[in-house]
Each structure stands twice: as C-alpha cells, then as structure tokens.
Amino acid sequence: MRREPNELPFTGRSWDAPAQRRAQVPEEDRRVTYHMGRAYLNESSIRDPDHSVQPADMRALRELHAGAGRDRQAHKDANLAAALCLGAALKVFKGEADDE
C-alpha cells in the first residue's frame, strides 16, 4: 500500500513546512568563533596553568641558548685557528718546494 507524500518523512518541500527555525544569534563569547552556523573554540583561549611557561622556564631557555651560542662561537674560533695553522704550513711547504 502506497502512502501519500505528505505522510512520508523527509519528503516535503522546505517552503511547505512552517518556519520553526530562526537564525540563532551567537552569544558574545570571545573564545568561540562562529562560521556558517558552526561554533569553533579558539585554541588560544585555553589556559592550563600546569602547562604554561613560567619565568623560571624562560630563564632556563635563555641560559640554554646562550650556552649553545658560546659553543658555536668556540667551534668557529677553533676552525679559524686550524685554517691559519694550515695556511702557515702550506706557506712553509711551498717555500721548501721552491728551494729544491
């Protein structure tokens, strides 16, 4: 037995149904962004005091970066000293080669 289209669920035209839904006005919440009717939580609004950066952590990071910078500079200085020694040795070697 066949039912009439108005008896079937989800078969009516949208303009036939009474206007029940109204556009929702989003609440004033700075943590939530609304786009195309959907709500999105801004991740930057999440505050977890147990996992936030503390001043002691910042000091430790600064010391770590400063120590790494000193190590890089020491490595560069050692490379320059090795290059100067090599240049001096090549000059001596070239002078000996010219004497023969």
N, CA, C and O atoms as a GROMACS GRO file, in nm:
protein
  400
    1MET      N    1   0.084  -0.115   0.000
    1MET     CA    2   0.000   0.000   0.000
    1MET      C    3   0.090   0.124   0.000
    1MET      O    4   0.186   0.133   0.077
    2ARG      N    5   0.059   0.214  -0.083
    2ARG     CA    6   0.138   0.334  -0.100
    2ARG      C    7   0.086   0.446  -0.015
    2ARG      O    8  -0.035   0.469  -0.006
    3ARG      N    9   0.181   0.519   0.050
    3ARG     CA   10   0.138   0.632   0.132
    3ARG      C   11   0.150   0.760   0.050
    3ARG      O   12   0.225   0.768  -0.046
    4GLU      N   13   0.075   0.856   0.090
    4GLU     CA   14   0.081   0.988   0.025
    4GLU      C   15   0.214   1.055   0.061
    4GLU      O   16   0.269   1.029   0.168
    5PRO      N   17   0.267   1.142  -0.027
    5PRO     CA   18   0.396   1.206   0.002
    5PRO      C   19   0.397   1.288   0.131
    5PRO      O   20   0.500   1.297   0.197
    6ASN      N   21   0.284   1.346   0.167
    6ASN     CA   22   0.284   1.424   0.291
    6ASN      C   23   0.288   1.335   0.415
    6ASN      O   24   0.315   1.384   0.525
    7GLU      N   25   0.262   1.205   0.400
    7GLU     CA   26   0.270   1.112   0.512
    7GLU      C   27   0.410   1.056   0.528
    7GLU      O   28   0.445   1.005   0.635
    8LEU      N   29   0.491   1.064   0.424
    8LEU     CA   30   0.628   1.012   0.429
    8LEU      C   31   0.719   1.112   0.500
    8LEU      O   32   0.706   1.233   0.480
    9PRO      N   33   0.810   1.063   0.582
    9PRO     CA   34   0.901   1.156   0.648
    9PRO      C   35   1.007   1.209   0.549
    9PRO      O   36   1.050   1.136   0.460
   10PHE      N   37   1.047   1.333   0.566
   10PHE     CA   38   1.156   1.396   0.490
   10PHE      C   39   1.128   1.408   0.341
   10PHE      O   40   1.222   1.412   0.262
   11THR      N   41   1.003   1.414   0.301
   11THR     CA   42   0.975   1.426   0.158
   11THR      C   43   0.911   1.559   0.122
   11THR      O   44   0.892   1.589   0.004
   12GLY      N   45   0.876   1.639   0.221
   12GLY     CA   46   0.810   1.765   0.192
   12GLY      C   47   0.908   1.870   0.140
   12GLY      O   48   1.029   1.858   0.159
   13ARG      N   49   0.854   1.972   0.076
   13ARG     CA   50   0.938   2.083   0.032
   13ARG      C   51   0.963   2.176   0.149
   13ARG      O   52   0.881   2.186   0.240
   14SER      N   53   1.076   2.242   0.146
   14SER     CA   54   1.114   2.322   0.262
   14SER      C   55   1.019   2.439   0.281
   14SER      O   56   0.997   2.481   0.395
   15TRP      N   57   0.962   2.493   0.174
   15TRP     CA   58   0.872   2.608   0.190
   15TRP      C   59   0.732   2.566   0.232
   15TRP      O   60   0.651   2.650   0.270
   16ASP      N   61   0.703   2.434   0.226
   16ASP     CA   62   0.573   2.388   0.274
   16ASP      C   63   0.568   2.377   0.426
   16ASP      O   64   0.462   2.393   0.487
   17ALA      N   65   0.682   2.350   0.486
   17ALA     CA   66   0.686   2.332   0.631
   17ALA      C   67   0.679   2.469   0.699
   17ALA      O   68   0.729   2.568   0.646
   18PRO      N   69   0.618   2.474   0.815
   18PRO     CA   70   0.613   2.602   0.886
   18PRO      C   71   0.754   2.644   0.930
   18PRO      O   72   0.838   2.560   0.963
   19ALA      N   73   0.776   2.772   0.930
   19ALA     CA   74   0.908   2.824   0.968
   19ALA      C   75   0.924   2.812   1.118
   19ALA      O   76   0.879   2.898   1.194
   20GLN      N   77   0.990   2.706   1.160
   20GLN     CA   78   1.009   2.683   1.303
   20GLN      C   79   1.147   2.731   1.349
   20GLN      O   80   1.164   2.777   1.461
   21ARG      N   81   1.243   2.718   1.259
   21ARG     CA   82   1.379   2.752   1.299
   21ARG      C   83   1.407   2.898   1.266
   21ARG      O   84   1.379   2.946   1.156
   22ARG      N   85   1.462   2.965   1.360
   22ARG     CA   86   1.505   3.102   1.339
   22ARG      C   87   1.657   3.105   1.344
   22ARG      O   88   1.721   3.019   1.404
   23ALA      N   89   1.711   3.204   1.281
   23ALA     CA   90   1.857   3.218   1.285
   23ALA      C   91   1.900   3.243   1.429
   23ALA      O   92   1.848   3.332   1.496
   24GLN      N   93   1.994   3.164   1.475
   24GLN     CA   94   2.041   3.178   1.612
   24GLN      C   95   2.142   3.292   1.619
   24GLN      O   96   2.232   3.304   1.536
   25VAL      N   97   2.124   3.374   1.717
   25VAL     CA   98   2.219   3.483   1.741
   25VAL      C   99   2.325   3.427   1.835
   25VAL      O  100   2.294   3.388   1.947
   26PRO      N  101   2.451   3.424   1.789
   26PRO     CA  102   2.554   3.366   1.876
   26PRO      C  103   2.575   3.452   2.000
   26PRO      O  104   2.562   3.574   1.997
   27GLU      N  105   2.607   3.385   2.108
   27GLU     CA  106   2.633   3.456   2.232
   27GLU      C  107   2.764   3.533   2.218
   27GLU      O  108   2.850   3.500   2.137
   28GLU      N  109   2.777   3.635   2.298
   28GLU     CA  110   2.900   3.712   2.297
   28GLU      C  111   3.004   3.637   2.379
   28GLU      O  112   3.015   3.655   2.500
   29ASP      N  113   3.078   3.554   2.313
   29ASP     CA  114   3.184   3.477   2.378
   29ASP      C  115   3.309   3.492   2.294
   29ASP      O  116   3.312   3.446   2.180
   30ARG      N  117   3.409   3.553   2.348
   30ARG     CA  118   3.531   3.579   2.271
   30ARG      C  119   3.610   3.451   2.243
   30ARG      O  120   3.696   3.449   2.155
   31ARG      N  121   3.580   3.346   2.319
   31ARG     CA  122   3.653   3.222   2.298
   31ARG      C  123   3.596   3.140   2.183
   31ARG      O  124   3.660   3.044   2.138
   32VAL      N  125   3.478   3.175   2.135
   32VAL     CA  126   3.411   3.096   2.032
   32VAL      C  127   3.397   3.179   1.904
   32VAL      O  128   3.357   3.295   1.909
   33THR      N  129   3.432   3.119   1.792
   33THR     CA  130   3.416   3.182   1.662
   33THR      C  131   3.306   3.108   1.587
   33THR      O  132   3.306   2.985   1.584
   34TYR      N  133   3.214   3.183   1.528
   34TYR     CA  134   3.105   3.122   1.452
   34TYR      C  135   3.133   3.141   1.304
   34TYR      O  136   3.164   3.251   1.259
   35HIS      N  137   3.120   3.032   1.228
   35HIS     CA  138   3.137   3.039   1.083
   35HIS      C  139   3.036   2.946   1.020
   35HIS      O  140   3.035   2.826   1.048
   36MET      N  141   2.951   3.000   0.934
   36MET     CA  142   2.849   2.924   0.863
   36MET      C  143   2.763   2.842   0.959
   36MET      O  144   2.731   2.726   0.932
   37GLY      N  145   2.727   2.902   1.070
   37GLY     CA  146   2.636   2.837   1.164
   37GLY      C  147   2.702   2.738   1.258
   37GLY      O  148   2.633   2.678   1.340
   38ARG      N  149   2.833   2.720   1.248
   38ARG     CA  150   2.901   2.627   1.337
   38ARG      C  151   2.989   2.704   1.433
   38ARG      O  152   3.042   2.810   1.399
   39ALA      N  153   3.005   2.651   1.553
   39ALA     CA  154   3.085   2.717   1.656
   39ALA      C  155   3.220   2.648   1.666
   39ALA      O  156   3.229   2.525   1.668
   40TYR      N  157   3.326   2.728   1.674
   40TYR     CA  158   3.462   2.676   1.686
   40TYR      C  159   3.528   2.742   1.807
   40TYR      O  160   3.523   2.864   1.823
   41LEU      N  161   3.590   2.661   1.890
   41LEU     CA  162   3.658   2.713   2.008
   41LEU      C  163   3.799   2.757   1.969
   41LEU      O  164   3.874   2.681   1.908
   42ASN      N  165   3.833   2.880   2.004
   42ASN     CA  166   3.968   2.929   1.977
   42ASN      C  167   4.065   2.860   2.072
   42ASN      O  168   4.050   2.869   2.194
   43GLU      N  169   4.165   2.791   2.016
   43GLU     CA  170   4.257   2.716   2.100
   43GLU      C  171   4.345   2.808   2.184
   43GLU      O  172   4.394   2.768   2.289
   44SER      N  173   4.364   2.930   2.138
   44SER     CA  174   4.447   3.022   2.216
   44SER      C  175   4.377   3.066   2.343
   44SER      O  176   4.440   3.124   2.432
   45SER      N  177   4.249   3.040   2.354
   45SER     CA  178   4.176   3.080   2.474
   45SER      C  179   4.186   2.976   2.584
   45SER      O  180   4.143   3.001   2.697
   46ILE      N  181   4.242   2.862   2.555
   46ILE     CA  182   4.253   2.756   2.655
   46ILE      C  183   4.373   2.786   2.745
   46ILE      O  184   4.485   2.797   2.696
   47ARG      N  185   4.350   2.801   2.872
   47ARG     CA  186   4.455   2.830   2.968
   47ARG      C  187   4.467   2.714   3.065
   47ARG      O  188   4.373   2.679   3.135
   48ASP      N  189   4.586   2.654   3.067
   48ASP     CA  190   4.613   2.547   3.160
   48ASP      C  191   4.733   2.588   3.244
   48ASP      O  192   4.845   2.582   3.194
   49PRO      N  193   4.713   2.629   3.368
   49PRO     CA  194   4.825   2.680   3.447
   49PRO      C  195   4.934   2.576   3.472
   49PRO      O  196   5.049   2.612   3.494
   50ASP      N  197   4.900   2.449   3.468
   50ASP     CA  198   5.001   2.345   3.492
   50ASP      C  199   5.096   2.331   3.373
   50ASP      O  200   5.207   2.280   3.390
   51HIS      N  201   5.055   2.373   3.255
   51HIS     CA  202   5.136   2.355   3.135
   51HIS      C  203   5.170   2.488   3.067
   51HIS      O  204   5.194   2.491   2.947
   52SER      N  205   5.171   2.596   3.142
   52SER     CA  206   5.206   2.725   3.084
   52SER      C  207   5.354   2.753   3.112
   52SER      O  208   5.415   2.691   3.199
   53VAL      N  209   5.410   2.846   3.038
   53VAL     CA  210   5.550   2.879   3.052
   53VAL      C  211   5.569   2.970   3.172
   53VAL      O  212   5.504   3.075   3.183
   54GLN      N  213   5.656   2.930   3.261
   54GLN     CA  214   5.684   3.006   3.382
   54GLN      C  215   5.811   3.089   3.363
   54GLN      O  216   5.891   3.058   3.275
   55PRO      N  217   5.832   3.194   3.443
   55PRO     CA  218   5.954   3.273   3.432
   55PRO      C  219   6.082   3.191   3.451
   55PRO      O  220   6.183   3.217   3.386
   56ALA      N  221   6.077   3.093   3.538
   56ALA     CA  222   6.194   3.007   3.558
   56ALA      C  223   6.225   2.928   3.430
   56ALA      O  224   6.342   2.907   3.396
   57ASP      N  225   6.121   2.884   3.361
   57ASP     CA  226   6.141   2.814   3.234
   57ASP      C  227   6.205   2.905   3.130
   57ASP      O  228   6.293   2.862   3.056
   58MET      N  229   6.160   3.030   3.126
   58MET     CA  230   6.218   3.125   3.030
   58MET      C  231   6.365   3.151   3.061
   58MET      O  232   6.446   3.160   2.969
   59ARG      N  233   6.400   3.163   3.190
   59ARG     CA  234   6.541   3.183   3.227
   59ARG      C  235   6.625   3.064   3.184
   59ARG      O  236   6.735   3.080   3.132
   60ALA      N  237   6.573   2.943   3.207
   60ALA     CA  238   6.647   2.822   3.168
   60ALA      C  239   6.666   2.817   3.017
   60ALA      O  240   6.773   2.778   2.969
   61LEU      N  241   6.564   2.855   2.941
   61LEU     CA  242   6.577   2.855   2.795
   61LEU      C  243   6.680   2.958   2.749
   61LEU      O  244   6.759   2.931   2.658
   62ARG      N  245   6.680   3.077   2.811
   62ARG     CA  246   6.779   3.180   2.775
   62ARG      C  247   6.920   3.132   2.802
   62ARG      O  248   7.009   3.151   2.720
   63GLU      N  249   6.940   3.068   2.918
   63GLU     CA  250   7.073   3.015   2.951
   63GLU      C  251   7.114   2.906   2.853
   63GLU      O  252   7.230   2.899   2.812
   64LEU      N  253   7.020   2.821   2.816
   64LEU     CA  254   7.050   2.714   2.721
   64LEU      C  255   7.090   2.771   2.585
   64LEU      O  256   7.186   2.724   2.524
   65HIS      N  257   7.018   2.872   2.538
   65HIS     CA  258   7.050   2.933   2.409
   65HIS      C  259   7.183   3.008   2.415
   65HIS      O  260   7.260   3.006   2.319
   66ALA      N  261   7.210   3.073   2.528
   66ALA     CA  262   7.337   3.144   2.542
   66ALA      C  263   7.454   3.044   2.542
   66ALA      O  264   7.557   3.069   2.478
   67GLY      N  265   7.438   2.933   2.612
   67GLY     CA  266   7.543   2.831   2.614
   67GLY      C  267   7.566   2.771   2.476
   67GLY      O  268   7.679   2.744   2.437
   68ALA      N  269   7.458   2.749   2.402
   68ALA     CA  270   7.471   2.695   2.266
   68ALA      C  271   7.542   2.795   2.176
   68ALA      O  272   7.622   2.757   2.091
   69GLY      N  273   7.514   2.924   2.195
   69GLY     CA  274   7.582   3.028   2.116
   69GLY      C  275   7.730   3.033   2.147
   69GLY      O  276   7.812   3.048   2.056
   70ARG      N  277   7.766   3.019   2.276
   70ARG     CA  278   7.909   3.016   2.311
   70ARG      C  279   7.978   2.895   2.250
   70ARG      O  280   8.091   2.904   2.204
   71ASP      N  281   7.909   2.780   2.250
   71ASP     CA  282   7.968   2.659   2.190
   71ASP      C  283   7.988   2.677   2.039
   71ASP      O  284   8.092   2.636   1.986
   72ARG      N  285   7.892   2.738   1.971
   72ARG     CA  286   7.908   2.762   1.827
   72ARG      C  287   8.025   2.856   1.799
   72ARG      O  288   8.101   2.835   1.705
   73GLN      N  289   8.037   2.961   1.881
   73GLN     CA  290   8.147   3.056   1.861
   73GLN      C  291   8.282   2.990   1.887
   73GLN      O  292   8.378   3.016   1.814
   74ALA      N  293   8.291   2.906   1.989
   74ALA     CA  294   8.416   2.834   2.017
   74ALA      C  295   8.451   2.741   1.901
   74ALA      O  296   8.568   2.728   1.865
   75HIS      N  297   8.352   2.676   1.843
   75HIS     CA  298   8.377   2.588   1.729
   75HIS      C  299   8.428   2.668   1.609
   75HIS      O  300   8.519   2.624   1.539
   76LYS      N  301   8.368   2.785   1.585
   76LYS     CA  302   8.413   2.870   1.474
   76LYS      C  303   8.555   2.918   1.496
   76LYS      O  304   8.635   2.920   1.403
   77ASP      N  305   8.588   2.957   1.622
   77ASP     CA  306   8.724   3.002   1.653
   77ASP      C  307   8.825   2.889   1.632
   77ASP      O  308   8.934   2.912   1.581
   78ALA      N  309   8.788   2.767   1.673
   78ALA     CA  310   8.879   2.653   1.654
   78ALA      C  311   8.900   2.625   1.506
   78ALA      O  312   9.012   2.593   1.465
   79ASN      N  313   8.794   2.637   1.427
   79ASN     CA  314   8.808   2.616   1.282
   79ASN      C  315   8.899   2.723   1.220
   79ASN      O  316   8.980   2.691   1.133
   80LEU      N  317   8.887   2.848   1.264
   80LEU     CA  318   8.971   2.955   1.213
   80LEU      C  319   9.117   2.932   1.251
   80LEU      O  320   9.206   2.950   1.168
   81ALA      N  321   9.142   2.891   1.375
   81ALA     CA  322   9.280   2.863   1.418
   81ALA      C  323   9.340   2.749   1.336
   81ALA      O  324   9.456   2.755   1.297
   82ALA      N  325   9.260   2.644   1.311
   82ALA     CA  326   9.309   2.532   1.230
   82ALA      C  327   9.339   2.578   1.087
   82ALA      O  328   9.437   2.533   1.028
   83ALA      N  329   9.255   2.666   1.032
   83ALA     CA  330   9.280   2.716   0.896
   83ALA      C  331   9.405   2.802   0.891
   83ALA      O  332   9.480   2.794   0.794
   84LEU      N  333   9.431   2.883   0.994
   84LEU     CA  334   9.553   2.964   0.998
   84LEU      C  335   9.677   2.877   1.009
   84LEU      O  336   9.778   2.905   0.944
   85CYS      N  337   9.670   2.772   1.091
   85CYS     CA  338   9.784   2.679   1.101
   85CYS      C  339   9.808   2.608   0.969
   85CYS      O  340   9.923   2.591   0.928
   86LEU      N  341   9.703   2.569   0.902
   86LEU     CA  342   9.716   2.502   0.772
   86LEU      C  343   9.776   2.597   0.670
   86LEU      O  344   9.862   2.557   0.591
   87GLY      N  345   9.732   2.723   0.670
   87GLY     CA  346   9.788   2.822   0.577
   87GLY      C  347   9.935   2.844   0.602
   87GLY      O  348  10.013   2.853   0.507
   88ALA      N  349   9.975   2.854   0.730
   88ALA     CA  350  10.117   2.872   0.763
   88ALA      C  351  10.198   2.750   0.718
   88ALA      O  352  10.307   2.764   0.663
   89ALA      N  353  10.145   2.632   0.740
   89ALA     CA  354  10.216   2.510   0.698
   89ALA      C  355  10.228   2.505   0.547
   89ALA      O  356  10.332   2.464   0.496
   90LEU      N  357  10.126   2.545   0.474
   90LEU     CA  358  10.134   2.545   0.328
   90LEU      C  359  10.236   2.646   0.277
   90LEU      O  360  10.304   2.620   0.178
   91LYS      N  361  10.248   2.762   0.345
   91LYS     CA  362  10.350   2.860   0.306
   91LYS      C  363  10.489   2.802   0.325
   91LYS      O  364  10.576   2.818   0.239
   92VAL      N  365  10.510   2.736   0.440
   92VAL     CA  366  10.641   2.675   0.465
   92VAL      C  367  10.668   2.566   0.362
   92VAL      O  368  10.778   2.558   0.309
   93PHE      N  369  10.568   2.484   0.334
   93PHE     CA  370  10.586   2.376   0.238
   93PHE      C  371  10.614   2.431   0.098
   93PHE      O  372  10.699   2.378   0.026
   94LYS      N  373  10.545   2.536   0.061
   94LYS     CA  374  10.567   2.597  -0.071
   94LYS      C  375  10.706   2.658  -0.080
   94LYS      O  376  10.770   2.651  -0.184
   95GLY      N  377  10.752   2.719   0.032
   95GLY     CA  378  10.888   2.775   0.033
   95GLY      C  379  10.993   2.667   0.020
   95GLY      O  380  11.095   2.688  -0.046
   96GLU      N  381  10.971   2.552   0.081
   96GLU     CA  382  11.067   2.440   0.070
   96GLU      C  383  11.064   2.383  -0.072
   96GLU      O  384  11.167   2.342  -0.126
   97ALA      N  385  10.946   2.380  -0.132
   97ALA     CA  386  10.934   2.324  -0.267
   97ALA      C  387  11.004   2.417  -0.367
   97ALA      O  388  11.060   2.369  -0.466
   98ASP      N  389  11.003   2.548  -0.344
   98ASP     CA  390  11.068   2.642  -0.435
   98ASP      C  391  11.220   2.632  -0.423
   98ASP      O  392  11.291   2.658  -0.520
   99ASP      N  393  11.272   2.594  -0.305
   99ASP     CA  394  11.418   2.586  -0.285
   99ASP      C  395  11.478   2.469  -0.362
   99ASP      O  396  11.594   2.477  -0.401
  100GLU      N  397  11.407   2.367  -0.384
  100GLU     CA  398  11.464   2.249  -0.450
  100GLU      C  399  11.477   2.264  -0.596
  100GLU      O  400  11.523   2.172  -0.664
   0.00000   0.00000   0.00000
